[in-house]
């Protein structure tokens, strides 16, 4: 299957976890890939090695998504390398869990909102400016935006605001054939706070118990939906928010 052949895909926060899974999926489907990382060059290089082994073209670009000038650099480097951009996945984010409303600090709030909200807003803004006609913008949200969870007020709030931008942007640029959608994953195993498989055991247990399928999401579960949204099959799916949560109730 090469239904993304001749497409250029930029995925923010793609050195590890969910972002790397989406990048590798798109590469397997024939796309040229731009890997973005903030600090972990070693992991980004490992993703590049795996993508190059598939025979796909790929580069990595260091950019701190909380800094607008870095986002501009990321888009400029993408266009310099490949001449265009067809798909942008606004995935970069940071989590803050088990912190009650009465306890979060200004520093925590500023950091989470700078990456998750400001970073996603300007990533999608630049995507709207630079995407080819019939392009794809995909925002990776969180199920906490649909099911509020104690201890995640800052994180859930930071992921909710870009969902509104998806709604607005889908209406502003739909005439170009560009679709703007979000994926709303449940907690993802081997990504984010559950990257090592051992962190937050009580939270993991609580989340698994809330899911009828009895597990967390996998990176492949989310990559499946990212593949759909990037493909021609989703050419008339616009301004939508797709839950990937196994029927979980919180």
N, C-alpha and C positions, 0 to 999 in steps of 0.2 A: 504494500500500500504506500503510495507516494502522493497522497492527495494534498500535501502542503508543499510540493515541489515548486521551486521558484518563489516561495514566500520567505520573507525575512521576519523573524520573531525576536522581540526583545522581552526578556523576562527579568524583572527586578528581584533582587534577593534570591538569586538562583544558584548560589554556591553549595547549598545544602537543602535537605528536606524537601518540602513540597515544590519549591521553585526549581530545584534541580530535576525532580521527577517530571515536571511539565516540560522543561527544556529538553530533556532526553527523549520524551515522547514525541515532541515536535520534530526533533532531529531524525528520529526513526521514520517519520512520515515525510521526510524530504526537505524540511525547512532549513534555511541558514539561521544560525542561532547567535544571539548576543547574551552572554552570561554577565550578570552584574553581581558584584560583591562589594562590601564595605571595608572589611579588614581581613577576611580569611582567604588570602590568595591561594594558599595550599589546596583548600577544598575546591576553589574555582578551577584551579589547574587540573584537578582530578576529574571534574566534570568535563572539561575540555578534552582531556585524553579519551574519555569514554565516547564522547560525541565524534571526535575525529576517527576513532576506531570503527564507527558506523559508516564512514565515508562522507560525512556531512561537513560543511564549512561552519566554523564557529570562531568567535573571538571572546575575550573577557575584558570587561571595563570596570575599573575601580571607581565607585561613586557612592557617596554618602547621600542616601535618598532624603535625609532631613535638610539638605542644602540645595536650594534651587539651582545655584550655579553648577553643582555637580550633576543634577538631572539634565541640565542643558548640555553639559559635556557628554553625558551618556548618549543622548540622542544624536549629537554631532558626530561622535565616534562611530555610531551605528551607520549613519548615512555615508560617512567617509569610507567605511569598509565595504558596504554593500549597495550604496546608491539609493536606497529606499527603505521604508518600513511598512510592513503589512499587518503585523500583529503585535500588540503590546499587552503584556500581562502585568498588572500592578499588584505584585505579590509581596514585596518587601514589608516586613512588619516586626514588631516586638511585642511580647506578651507581658502582662502584669496580672498575676492571679493571687488569690488568697490574701488580698489587701482590702479590708473593709473601708467603707466611705469615710469613717471617722479617722482613718490612719494614713491615707495616702499623702505623700508630700508634694510640694510644688515642683520639686526636681523630677519626681516620678511622672507627674502629670505632663510637664513640659516635654520630657523625652519621648513618652509614648505618643503624645499628640503630634510632635514634630515629625516622627517617622510615619506613623500609621495614617494620620489625617493630612497634614501638610504635604508629606511626601507623596501620598496617593493622589491628592488633588493636583499637584503640579505635574506628576507623571501623566495623568489623564489629560491635563491641559496640553502638554507638549505632544501627546499622542494625537489629540484632535487637530493640532496644527500641522503635523508631519505625516500622518498616515495617508497611504494611497486610497483612492476610491475603493469601496467594497472591503475596507479593512476591518479589523476586529480589535476592540478594546475589552479586556476582561479584568475585572477587579476581584481580588480574593478577599472576601469579607470573613465573617465568623458567625457561627450559630448563636453566639451571645448577643447578636443584634436582633435575633428573633425570640430568643428565650433568655431573659435576664438571669444571671447567675450571681449569687452573693460573692463578694470578694473580687468581682471583675468589672466594677463600675467604670473605671478609667479605661480599661482595655475595650470593653464593649462599646462605650461611648465614642472612643477614637475610631472604631471600625464602622459605627453607624453613619457618621456624617458622609463619608464617601459613597455610601449606598444612595443617598439623596442625589449626589452629583451624577451617579449613573443614570438616574431617572431624568435629570435635566439634560445631560449631555446627549442621551439617546434621542431626545427630541430636537436638539439643536443641530446635530450633524447627520441625522438619519437620511436626509435628502442626498447625501453622498454615497449611500449604500453602506456606510460604516455602521456596524452594530456595536452597542455598548451594553454589556451584561455583567452580572456579578455571580460568583460562585460562593455559596455560604456553607463552608465545611463544618462538620462536627469536629471535636478534638481529633487530631490526626496523629496516629502512632508513628514513631520515628521521625517526628518533625516538631519544631517549636519546643515547648516545655517538656514534651515527651520524647525528645530526640534520643536519649540514652536508655529509655525503657524502664528506668528505676526511679525517676523523680516523681514527686507528688503522688505517692501510692494511694492515699485516701481519696484524692480528687479523681484519680484514674478509676478506682473502684466505684465511686459514685456515678461517674459518667457511663461506665459500662453497664451498671445496673439500670440506668435510665433508658438504655437503647434496647429495643426489642430484639435486635440481632446479636446482642451480647458481646459487642466489641467496639473499639474505636474505629474511626475511618482509617483507611490506608492511603498512602500517597497515590497509589494507582487509582483508587476510587475517585479522587479529585482530578487526577490527570485525565480520566475518561471523559469527564464533563468539559474539561478545558479543551480536549480534542474536539468534542462536538461543537462548542462555541466558536472554535477557530475554523471550522470546516464550512464547506458550501451548504451542508445540511442545515446550518443555522442562519442562512442568509436572510430569513424573515423573522428571526427571533431577536427582539430588540427591547431594551429597557426591562429585562427580566432578572429575577433573583432566584437562583436555583439552589435549593437546600440539598446537601449531600450528608445526611445524618442518620440513615438507617431507621427512620421513624422515631428517633429519640424525642422525648418530651421536654427536655431541659438541657 
